[in-house]
């Protein structure tokens, strides 16, 4: 299975066309949020429709998505299409993997429209995890956590000042549930591949600047991750 991980599009949706023109055999696009242009969250739905149209033109089977902190969450809920898999506070099995998602960010100084306290993030993730445990044996499942905010104190959440601004709740959840992969975004300057214990953490960087990641998973569960630039 080949996945493309993207995040932080901020209106530059057509860059996905450039990505897919370069990559072969992509089965799933995983989008970690922030599709709307800055200060124009009402463009969320139009941007999502353009994203989905591009994906379909390249015969992508699934677009898995959570909203970012500048996105209008109701527009994600309004987009009903079998290719579009909305997983904020949800879990979904696609091919050989189970996806769990949570969008938005922790509280920021910028008062963006989709922010949560650490307590609310952890409570929501635990609720989804409990629901998924009722459907499947997660301990034996190839499972991917998709969030907009990165986990705290990793290479994926360090801003220019050097401070870590990621979510402590997401980090605790990763330490507890041990996903195979954790895909995130939000912190533009910290594109990375990192680890928390056995979990591979990926912030592909903002697609708005031409950054994305490819993830290849073979039939034996071996994972090959690359950070790419247009």
C-alpha positions as CSV (number, residue, x, y, z in Angstrom):
1,X,0.0,0.0,0.0
2,X,1.3,3.4,-0.9
3,X,0.1,6.5,0.9
4,X,0.8,10.2,0.3
5,X,0.8,12.3,3.5
6,X,0.0,16.0,3.1
7,X,-0.9,18.9,5.4
8,X,-1.3,22.7,5.6
9,X,-2.5,23.4,2.1
10,X,-3.8,26.9,2.9
11,X,-5.5,27.4,-0.5
12,X,-2.7,26.0,-2.7
13,X,-4.9,22.9,-3.6
14,X,-3.5,22.6,-7.1
15,X,-0.1,21.6,-5.7
16,X,-1.7,18.2,-5.1
17,X,-1.9,17.7,-8.9
18,X,1.8,18.3,-9.1
19,X,2.4,15.7,-6.4
20,X,0.3,13.0,-8.0
21,X,1.8,13.7,-11.4
22,X,5.1,12.7,-9.9
23,X,4.1,9.6,-7.9
24,X,2.9,6.3,-9.1
25,X,0.5,3.7,-7.6
26,X,-0.8,5.9,-4.8
27,X,-3.8,4.3,-3.1
28,X,-4.5,6.6,-0.2
29,X,-4.0,10.3,0.4
30,X,-3.9,11.2,4.1
31,X,-4.6,14.9,4.8
32,X,-3.8,16.3,8.2
33,X,-5.8,19.5,7.9
34,X,-5.6,23.3,7.2
35,X,-6.9,23.4,3.7
36,X,-8.5,26.9,3.9
37,X,-6.6,30.0,3.0
38,X,-5.6,32.1,6.0
39,X,-8.4,34.3,7.4
40,X,-10.9,32.8,4.9
41,X,-12.3,29.7,6.6
42,X,-15.5,29.9,4.5
43,X,-13.5,28.6,1.6
44,X,-13.0,25.2,3.3
45,X,-15.7,23.4,1.4
46,X,-14.8,24.7,-2.0
47,X,-11.1,23.8,-1.3
48,X,-12.1,20.3,-0.2
49,X,-14.1,19.8,-3.4
50,X,-11.2,20.8,-5.5
51,X,-8.9,18.4,-3.6
52,X,-11.3,15.5,-4.0
53,X,-11.7,16.3,-7.7
54,X,-7.9,16.2,-8.3
55,X,-7.6,12.9,-6.3
56,X,-10.3,11.3,-8.5
57,X,-8.7,12.5,-11.7
58,X,-5.7,10.4,-10.6
59,X,-7.8,7.4,-9.6
60,X,-7.0,7.7,-5.9
61,X,-9.2,5.3,-3.9
62,X,-9.4,7.2,-0.7
63,X,-8.8,10.6,0.8
64,X,-8.6,10.4,4.6
65,X,-8.9,13.7,6.3
66,X,-9.1,15.7,9.6
67,X,-9.7,19.5,9.8
68,X,-7.0,21.9,10.7
69,X,-7.3,24.8,13.2
70,X,-8.1,27.3,10.4
71,X,-10.7,25.2,8.7
72,X,-14.5,25.3,9.1
73,X,-15.2,21.9,10.6
74,X,-18.9,21.8,9.4
75,X,-17.7,21.9,5.8
76,X,-15.8,18.6,6.3
77,X,-19.0,17.1,7.6
78,X,-21.0,18.4,4.6
79,X,-18.7,16.7,2.0
80,X,-20.4,13.3,1.4
81,X,-18.5,11.1,-1.1
82,X,-17.4,7.5,-0.8
83,X,-13.8,8.5,-1.6
84,X,-13.7,11.1,1.2
85,X,-13.1,9.5,4.6
86,X,-13.6,12.0,7.4
87,X,-12.1,10.7,10.6
88,X,-12.2,13.6,13.2
89,X,-13.1,11.7,16.4
90,X,-13.8,8.6,14.3
91,X,-12.0,5.4,13.2
92,X,-12.2,3.7,9.8
93,X,-10.6,0.6,8.4
94,X,-9.1,1.1,4.9
95,X,-7.4,-1.7,3.1
96,X,-4.9,-3.2,5.7
97,X,-4.9,-0.3,8.1
98,X,-7.2,1.2,10.8
99,X,-7.2,5.0,11.0
100,X,-8.0,7.1,14.0
101,X,-8.3,10.8,13.7
102,X,-8.5,14.1,15.6
103,X,-8.3,17.5,14.0
104,X,-7.8,21.1,15.2
105,X,-5.0,22.2,17.4
106,X,-4.2,23.0,21.0
107,X,-4.9,26.6,22.2
108,X,-2.9,29.1,20.2
109,X,-2.2,32.8,20.7
110,X,-4.0,33.5,17.4
111,X,-7.6,32.5,18.4
112,X,-8.2,30.3,15.4
113,X,-11.5,28.7,14.9
114,X,-10.8,25.0,15.8
115,X,-8.8,24.8,19.1
116,X,-9.2,22.4,22.0
117,X,-7.8,22.1,25.5
118,X,-5.4,19.3,26.2
119,X,-8.0,17.7,28.4
120,X,-10.6,17.7,25.6
121,X,-8.1,16.2,23.1
122,X,-7.2,13.4,25.4
123,X,-10.8,12.6,26.3
124,X,-11.9,12.6,22.7
125,X,-9.0,10.3,21.6
126,X,-9.7,7.9,24.4
127,X,-13.3,7.8,23.5
128,X,-12.5,6.9,19.9
129,X,-10.0,4.3,20.9
130,X,-12.5,2.7,23.2
131,X,-15.1,2.6,20.4
132,X,-12.5,1.1,18.0
133,X,-11.5,-1.5,20.6
134,X,-15.1,-2.7,20.5
135,X,-14.9,-3.3,16.7
136,X,-11.4,-4.8,16.3
137,X,-8.4,-6.1,18.0
138,X,-6.3,-3.0,17.8
139,X,-3.2,-4.5,19.4
140,X,-2.9,-6.7,16.3
141,X,-3.9,-4.1,13.8
142,X,-1.8,-2.0,11.5
143,X,-3.0,1.3,12.9
144,X,-2.4,5.0,11.9
145,X,-3.2,8.0,14.0
146,X,-4.0,11.2,12.0
147,X,-4.0,14.5,13.8
148,X,-3.4,18.1,12.8
149,X,-1.4,19.0,15.9
150,X,1.9,17.2,16.4
151,X,2.8,15.3,19.6
152,X,4.7,17.4,22.2
153,X,8.5,17.3,22.5
154,X,9.4,15.8,19.1
155,X,11.2,16.9,16.0
156,X,7.7,17.7,14.6
157,X,6.6,20.4,17.0
158,X,9.5,22.8,17.4
159,X,9.0,26.4,16.2
160,X,11.7,28.8,15.1
161,X,12.4,29.9,18.7
162,X,13.2,26.3,19.5
163,X,10.2,25.9,21.8
164,X,8.0,22.8,21.5
165,X,4.3,23.6,21.0
166,X,2.8,20.3,20.3
167,X,0.1,18.5,22.2
168,X,0.9,16.7,25.4
169,X,-2.4,14.8,25.1
170,X,-1.5,13.5,21.7
171,X,1.9,12.4,22.9
172,X,0.4,10.6,25.9
173,X,-2.1,8.9,23.6
174,X,0.6,7.7,21.3
175,X,2.6,6.4,24.3
176,X,-0.4,4.5,25.5
177,X,-1.9,3.1,22.3
178,X,1.3,2.7,20.2
179,X,0.1,3.3,16.7
180,X,2.3,2.1,13.8
181,X,2.3,5.6,12.3
182,X,1.3,9.1,13.6
183,X,0.7,11.6,10.8
184,X,0.4,15.3,11.7
185,X,1.1,18.9,10.5
186,X,0.4,22.4,11.9
187,X,4.0,23.4,12.7
188,X,5.3,24.4,9.2
189,X,8.9,24.7,10.1
190,X,9.2,21.2,11.6
191,X,8.8,18.8,8.8
192,X,10.3,15.6,10.1
193,X,10.4,11.8,10.5
194,X,10.8,11.0,14.2
195,X,9.8,8.3,16.7
196,X,8.1,7.8,20.0
197,X,9.0,4.3,21.1
198,X,8.0,2.1,18.1
199,X,5.7,4.7,16.6
200,X,6.9,6.6,13.5
201,X,5.9,10.2,13.6
202,X,5.7,12.2,10.3
203,X,5.1,15.9,9.7
204,X,5.3,16.1,5.9
205,X,5.6,19.9,6.0
206,X,3.1,22.3,4.3
207,X,2.0,21.4,0.9
208,X,1.5,25.2,0.4
209,X,5.4,25.2,0.1
210,X,5.6,22.1,-2.0
211,X,6.3,19.6,0.8
212,X,4.8,16.1,1.2
213,X,5.6,12.6,2.3
214,X,5.4,9.2,0.6
215,X,4.8,6.1,2.7
216,X,5.2,2.6,1.2
217,X,4.0,-0.4,3.2
218,X,4.8,-3.9,1.8
219,X,3.0,-7.1,2.4
220,X,5.2,-8.0,5.4
221,X,4.5,-4.7,7.2
222,X,7.9,-3.1,6.3
223,X,7.5,0.7,6.1
224,X,9.5,3.1,3.9
225,X,9.0,6.8,4.5
226,X,10.4,9.7,2.5
227,X,10.0,13.5,2.9
228,X,9.7,15.0,-0.6
229,X,9.7,18.5,-2.2
230,X,8.1,19.6,-5.5
